Amino acid sequence: MIVIACILSFIFFGELNGIGIGTIISALFVGKCINIVNKYFKFLTHIRNLQYIKS
């Protein structure tokens, strides 16, 4: 996503614009945080699987 954001920034602005340290830190840590949440809150997986149950 960061690579796409950088490419679009160069296409539309001609320079790297809007990609800061916060964007990079978010990209690195959001996935890890989601994995921790999924590990401790297993009921979310059960709720997600409910959509596949045919009635």
Residue pairs with C-beta under 8 A, 6 or more apart in sequence:
1 27
2 19
2 23
2 24
2 27
5 18
5 19
5 23
6 16
6 19
9 15
9 16
9 17
9 18
9 19
10 16
37 44
38 44
38 45
